[in-house]
């Protein structure tokens, strides 16, 4: 018994260890898959932000370039010393030509979000350059002048204008040369290839910008060069964004101070669908701070933020998400583990029942077989000469044979129940007719233990039931046998059998005057009595009441036990009455 217990313990330890390893492996695999999925999601998010940044640069330069070019056609309202000689007709002509040339600009490669409606919406948001003030200074200027509440050195402003103009005019067609210096300045692209693409597109945006300004640089045969206004150059100075230009004679320069707060707000709204969290970083030293993420129209860098906009390039549908697949996988693994544990528990229970069956049947057969062997040898050798003794021995042999037969009958019934084999067809007959058929056997069974069976007369015995007679006989034999075994040592030698009807049910009760059932008795479990318990109490393997309980359920009824005071027990079989014809 101890070895069997230890074997079960080691089996459960091995089961737990194997499944722990399996869970650890699956957990590690799941975490790896989640990390890969997160990395892929992050890569897709970064790609979407890169695409949004690229398209935002194109959109903003597309919107700002004609606005800045159109600013060159306006007159600085400060003095009348050097008014423009550009007529209204020529101004209208130049404005139309600027729009026509810019409309032929090259577009970015790949998917583009700017439909006609979207362009109209963004143009409505960013339709003009807001001003804070204007200025016009004579050259050469040697002393600082006051501008929007601050003192400004005109020489520095002029130098910055010339520096930005040289930067754009000297930019090569392939702008990948600026990548090495710009890569470490801004985190917006994931690899070197994207940086080179951004640099090349920056070069293309510069060329698009220059297309609109060539008309304002004397490249027009219809208007005298002296009458053509010079284009503005945007620069940053002391935190102010300025549009600055020189006249053709280089004797003065003039410009506008831009309302950067209002312009930045409008620029944010113009690219809200592409980069919801973008911002703009001014560049005062263009030569040292240039980057592919810089606007051509205004010297500032676009900071994309961490959120991608609504527009993204189409992605392939991957079906189920990784999280859902992992959840389904874990449910499957846990279900498999539970089912495996239940299967192992069932196998162990089956093994225990088999061991209990073998031990109980072996112990139960040992005593009658020993008696049979001893008595038959004595009778066969002629040792017993007294006739009364011979008859007593023969009666003992008959009892032991009946005991073995009853045991074998119960074992066969248990095997039939375990195999799921149904009983024979039911017969409709009265309880009295069935009892008359089996009562001799019940009386003989009681007499074997020096008991006698008393059947209490009642009208219930005339009730008809639809049952298999062999099953009813098996149940009543087990009830009487159980009562006889446990009550045979008491003072009262009678076993009573009663029948009553109630609510279309008939209740057959077997009453004894024995010690009764122990608290929490496991009488419904087959082989509930161990070998040690059988040796200490009456013989039996704990099978009779268990199969009787299951037989009663087959008949559509139930079996109940109840202890009576001061001594005794009542076992009641309840089965339904037959339906009236």
Secondary structure, DSSP 8 states (H G I E B T S, - for coil): -HHHHHHHHHHHHHHHHHHHHHHHHHHHHHHHHHHHHHHHHHHHHHHHHHHHHHHHHHHHHHHHHHHHHHHTTS--TT-STT-----HHHHHHHHHHHHHHHHT----SS-----HHHHHHHHHHS-S--EEEEEEEESS--S-EEETTEEE-HHHHHHHHHHHHHHHHT--SSGGGGHHHHGGG----SSHHHHHHHHHHHHHHHHHHHHHHGGGGT--SSS-GGGS----EEEEETTEEEEEEE-TTSSEEEEEEE-HHHHHHHHHHHTTTT-TT-EEEE-S-HHHH--TTB-SSSSEEEE--S---S--------SS-HHHHHHHHHHHHHHHHHHHHHHHHHHHHHHHHHHHHHHHHHHHHHHHHHHHHHHHHHHHHT----HHHHHHHHHHHHHHHHHHHHHHHHHHHHHHHHTT------EEEEHHHHHHHHHHHHHHHHHTTT-EEEE---GGGG-EEEE-HHHHHHHHHHHHHHHHHHHTTSS--EEEEEEEEETTEEEEEEEE-S----TT--TTSTT-S-HHHHHHSSS--S-HHHHHHHHHHHTT-EEEEEE-SSS-EEEEEEEE-----
